[in-house]
Amino acid sequence: MDKPANPDHPIHEILQRRWSPRAFSSRRVEPETLRCLLEAARWAPSSNNAQPWSFLVATQDDPGEFQRLLSCLREGNIRWVKQAPVLLISVARLNFEDSRQPNRHAFHDIGLAAANLTVQATAMGLVVHQMAGFFPEKVKELYAVPADHEPVTAIALGYPGDPATLPDDLRERESAMRTREPIGAFVFSGRWGQRSPLA
């Protein structure tokens, strides 16, 4: 199922095609494909080139490990995520390694890494759905995440599936029109809240 954005101004076709479906195919994602996606994440920009990202990865190839990571998600997401062939949790290192000082850009930078992964996935015909609905403390406990690291986002990844496989309420959301605030709502000049002439 394709659901391209309808932008007010021209954007790259890959960005236009990117969206976050809940219906996934059972088709396996090959390890080499996953390596390509993680390589894209690796080359994201970061403050002071600190690269404060890590990813916990589980695939349906190892059902026990997949269920373990799945157990960290909230029930509303488990309903549909269990179909995805790959699950990840992004984890941010909160301090710079050299100085041990707090890195206030760590979440920003891990978002850039996840965005790189997502754009690469879209270019390769895969889809990605990022989620806030998981239990960070459970991730820390199950995976012995160090104290100076923080789980940030759960990510489902795979090939597009058939929305008919989803529960009724989610199937409706899957086909709903995509919307975004216009740039005039968030692009300011002169002072906060003053709409920029660019918008």
Contacts in CASP RR format, 6 or more apart in sequence:
PFRMAT RR
TARGET T0000
AUTHOR 0000-0000-0000
METHOD contacts of the structure
MODEL  1
MDKPANPDHPIHEILQRRWSPRAFSSRRVEPETLRCLLEAARWAPSSNNA
QPWSFLVATQDDPGEFQRLLSCLREGNIRWVKQAPVLLISVARLNFEDSR
QPNRHAFHDIGLAAANLTVQATAMGLVVHQMAGFFPEKVKELYAVPADHE
PVTAIALGYPGDPATLPDDLRERESAMRTREPIGAFVFSGRWGQRSPLA
1 21 0 8 1.000
1 23 0 8 1.000
1 160 0 8 1.000
1 161 0 8 1.000
1 162 0 8 1.000
1 163 0 8 1.000
1 174 0 8 1.000
1 175 0 8 1.000
2 17 0 8 1.000
3 19 0 8 1.000
3 21 0 8 1.000
3 178 0 8 1.000
4 16 0 8 1.000
4 17 0 8 1.000
4 19 0 8 1.000
5 11 0 8 1.000
5 15 0 8 1.000
5 16 0 8 1.000
5 17 0 8 1.000
5 18 0 8 1.000
5 19 0 8 1.000
5 178 0 8 1.000
5 180 0 8 1.000
6 178 0 8 1.000
7 16 0 8 1.000
8 182 0 8 1.000
8 183 0 8 1.000
9 183 0 8 1.000
14 119 0 8 1.000
14 122 0 8 1.000
14 123 0 8 1.000
15 119 0 8 1.000
17 122 0 8 1.000
18 118 0 8 1.000
18 119 0 8 1.000
18 122 0 8 1.000
18 128 0 8 1.000
19 127 0 8 1.000
19 178 0 8 1.000
20 127 0 8 1.000
20 128 0 8 1.000
20 129 0 8 1.000
20 130 0 8 1.000
21 127 0 8 1.000
21 129 0 8 1.000
21 160 0 8 1.000
21 161 0 8 1.000
21 163 0 8 1.000
21 174 0 8 1.000
22 80 0 8 1.000
22 81 0 8 1.000
22 129 0 8 1.000
22 163 0 8 1.000
22 166 0 8 1.000
22 170 0 8 1.000
22 173 0 8 1.000
22 174 0 8 1.000
23 80 0 8 1.000
23 83 0 8 1.000
23 160 0 8 1.000
23 161 0 8 1.000
23 162 0 8 1.000
23 163 0 8 1.000
23 165 0 8 1.000
23 166 0 8 1.000
23 174 0 8 1.000
24 80 0 8 1.000
24 83 0 8 1.000
24 84 0 8 1.000
24 85 0 8 1.000
24 127 0 8 1.000
24 156 0 8 1.000
24 158 0 8 1.000
24 159 0 8 1.000
24 160 0 8 1.000
24 161 0 8 1.000
25 85 0 8 1.000
25 158 0 8 1.000
25 159 0 8 1.000
25 160 0 8 1.000
25 161 0 8 1.000
25 162 0 8 1.000
26 60 0 8 1.000
26 83 0 8 1.000
26 85 0 8 1.000
27 85 0 8 1.000
27 158 0 8 1.000
27 159 0 8 1.000
28 59 0 8 1.000
28 60 0 8 1.000
28 61 0 8 1.000
28 85 0 8 1.000
29 59 0 8 1.000
29 85 0 8 1.000
29 86 0 8 1.000
29 126 0 8 1.000
29 157 0 8 1.000
29 158 0 8 1.000
29 159 0 8 1.000
33 124 0 8 1.000
33 126 0 8 1.000
34 57 0 8 1.000
34 59 0 8 1.000
34 86 0 8 1.000
36 120 0 8 1.000
36 124 0 8 1.000
37 117 0 8 1.000
37 120 0 8 1.000
37 121 0 8 1.000
37 124 0 8 1.000
37 126 0 8 1.000
37 157 0 8 1.000
38 55 0 8 1.000
38 57 0 8 1.000
38 117 0 8 1.000
39 120 0 8 1.000
40 116 0 8 1.000
40 117 0 8 1.000
40 119 0 8 1.000
40 120 0 8 1.000
41 53 0 8 1.000
41 55 0 8 1.000
41 113 0 8 1.000
41 114 0 8 1.000
41 116 0 8 1.000
41 117 0 8 1.000
41 120 0 8 1.000
42 51 0 8 1.000
42 113 0 8 1.000
43 116 0 8 1.000
44 51 0 8 1.000
44 53 0 8 1.000
44 109 0 8 1.000
44 111 0 8 1.000
44 112 0 8 1.000
44 113 0 8 1.000
44 115 0 8 1.000
44 116 0 8 1.000
45 109 0 8 1.000
45 112 0 8 1.000
46 52 0 8 1.000
46 53 0 8 1.000
46 105 0 8 1.000
46 109 0 8 1.000
46 112 0 8 1.000
46 113 0 8 1.000
47 103 0 8 1.000
47 105 0 8 1.000
47 106 0 8 1.000
47 108 0 8 1.000
47 109 0 8 1.000
48 96 0 8 1.000
48 103 0 8 1.000
50 93 0 8 1.000
50 96 0 8 1.000
50 97 0 8 1.000
50 103 0 8 1.000
50 106 0 8 1.000
50 109 0 8 1.000
51 109 0 8 1.000
51 113 0 8 1.000
52 92 0 8 1.000
52 93 0 8 1.000
52 94 0 8 1.000
52 103 0 8 1.000
52 105 0 8 1.000
52 106 0 8 1.000
52 109 0 8 1.000
52 110 0 8 1.000
53 90 0 8 1.000
53 91 0 8 1.000
53 92 0 8 1.000
53 93 0 8 1.000
53 109 0 8 1.000
53 110 0 8 1.000
53 113 0 8 1.000
54 90 0 8 1.000
54 91 0 8 1.000
54 92 0 8 1.000
54 93 0 8 1.000
54 149 0 8 1.000
55 88 0 8 1.000
55 89 0 8 1.000
55 90 0 8 1.000
55 91 0 8 1.000
56 69 0 8 1.000
56 88 0 8 1.000
56 89 0 8 1.000
56 91 0 8 1.000
56 139 0 8 1.000
56 143 0 8 1.000
57 86 0 8 1.000
57 87 0 8 1.000
57 88 0 8 1.000
58 65 0 8 1.000
58 66 0 8 1.000
58 68 0 8 1.000
58 69 0 8 1.000
58 70 0 8 1.000
58 86 0 8 1.000
58 87 0 8 1.000
58 88 0 8 1.000
59 65 0 8 1.000
59 66 0 8 1.000
59 85 0 8 1.000
59 86 0 8 1.000
59 87 0 8 1.000
60 66 0 8 1.000
60 85 0 8 1.000
60 86 0 8 1.000
66 87 0 8 1.000
68 142 0 8 1.000
69 87 0 8 1.000
69 89 0 8 1.000
70 78 0 8 1.000
70 81 0 8 1.000
70 82 0 8 1.000
70 87 0 8 1.000
71 138 0 8 1.000
71 142 0 8 1.000
72 89 0 8 1.000
72 134 0 8 1.000
72 135 0 8 1.000
72 138 0 8 1.000
72 139 0 8 1.000
72 142 0 8 1.000
72 154 0 8 1.000
73 81 0 8 1.000
73 87 0 8 1.000
73 131 0 8 1.000
73 133 0 8 1.000
73 134 0 8 1.000
73 135 0 8 1.000
73 154 0 8 1.000
74 133 0 8 1.000
74 134 0 8 1.000
74 135 0 8 1.000
76 133 0 8 1.000
77 131 0 8 1.000
77 133 0 8 1.000
77 134 0 8 1.000
77 154 0 8 1.000
79 167 0 8 1.000
79 170 0 8 1.000
80 166 0 8 1.000
80 167 0 8 1.000
80 170 0 8 1.000
81 87 0 8 1.000
81 129 0 8 1.000
81 131 0 8 1.000
81 154 0 8 1.000
81 156 0 8 1.000
83 161 0 8 1.000
83 165 0 8 1.000
84 129 0 8 1.000
84 156 0 8 1.000
84 157 0 8 1.000
84 158 0 8 1.000
85 157 0 8 1.000
85 158 0 8 1.000
85 159 0 8 1.000
86 156 0 8 1.000
86 157 0 8 1.000
86 158 0 8 1.000
87 154 0 8 1.000
87 155 0 8 1.000
87 156 0 8 1.000
87 157 0 8 1.000
88 154 0 8 1.000
88 155 0 8 1.000
88 157 0 8 1.000
89 134 0 8 1.000
89 139 0 8 1.000
89 143 0 8 1.000
89 151 0 8 1.000
89 152 0 8 1.000
89 153 0 8 1.000
89 154 0 8 1.000
89 155 0 8 1.000
90 110 0 8 1.000
90 111 0 8 1.000
90 113 0 8 1.000
90 114 0 8 1.000
90 151 0 8 1.000
90 152 0 8 1.000
90 153 0 8 1.000
90 155 0 8 1.000
91 110 0 8 1.000
91 139 0 8 1.000
91 145 0 8 1.000
91 149 0 8 1.000
91 150 0 8 1.000
91 151 0 8 1.000
91 152 0 8 1.000
92 106 0 8 1.000
92 107 0 8 1.000
92 109 0 8 1.000
92 110 0 8 1.000
92 149 0 8 1.000
92 150 0 8 1.000
92 152 0 8 1.000
93 103 0 8 1.000
93 106 0 8 1.000
93 148 0 8 1.000
93 149 0 8 1.000
94 102 0 8 1.000
94 103 0 8 1.000
94 106 0 8 1.000
94 148 0 8 1.000
94 149 0 8 1.000
94 150 0 8 1.000
95 101 0 8 1.000
95 102 0 8 1.000
95 103 0 8 1.000
95 148 0 8 1.000
96 102 0 8 1.000
96 103 0 8 1.000
103 109 0 8 1.000
106 150 0 8 1.000
107 152 0 8 1.000
110 152 0 8 1.000
110 153 0 8 1.000
111 152 0 8 1.000
111 153 0 8 1.000
114 130 0 8 1.000
114 153 0 8 1.000
114 155 0 8 1.000
117 128 0 8 1.000
117 155 0 8 1.000
118 128 0 8 1.000
118 130 0 8 1.000
121 127 0 8 1.000
121 128 0 8 1.000
121 157 0 8 1.000
121 158 0 8 1.000
122 128 0 8 1.000
125 159 0 8 1.000
125 160 0 8 1.000
126 157 0 8 1.000
126 158 0 8 1.000
126 159 0 8 1.000
127 157 0 8 1.000
127 158 0 8 1.000
127 159 0 8 1.000
127 160 0 8 1.000
128 155 0 8 1.000
128 156 0 8 1.000
128 157 0 8 1.000
128 158 0 8 1.000
129 155 0 8 1.000
129 156 0 8 1.000
129 157 0 8 1.000
130 153 0 8 1.000
130 154 0 8 1.000
130 155 0 8 1.000
131 153 0 8 1.000
131 154 0 8 1.000
131 155 0 8 1.000
131 156 0 8 1.000
132 153 0 8 1.000
132 154 0 8 1.000
133 154 0 8 1.000
134 151 0 8 1.000
134 154 0 8 1.000
136 150 0 8 1.000
136 151 0 8 1.000
139 145 0 8 1.000
139 151 0 8 1.000
140 151 0 8 1.000
145 151 0 8 1.000
163 171 0 8 1.000
163 174 0 8 1.000
163 175 0 8 1.000
164 171 0 8 1.000
166 174 0 8 1.000
182 199 0 8 1.000
183 198 0 8 1.000
183 199 0 8 1.000
184 195 0 8 1.000
184 196 0 8 1.000
184 199 0 8 1.000
187 195 0 8 1.000
187 196 0 8 1.000
187 198 0 8 1.000
187 199 0 8 1.000
188 194 0 8 1.000
188 195 0 8 1.000
188 196 0 8 1.000
189 195 0 8 1.000
189 196 0 8 1.000
189 197 0 8 1.000
189 198 0 8 1.000
END
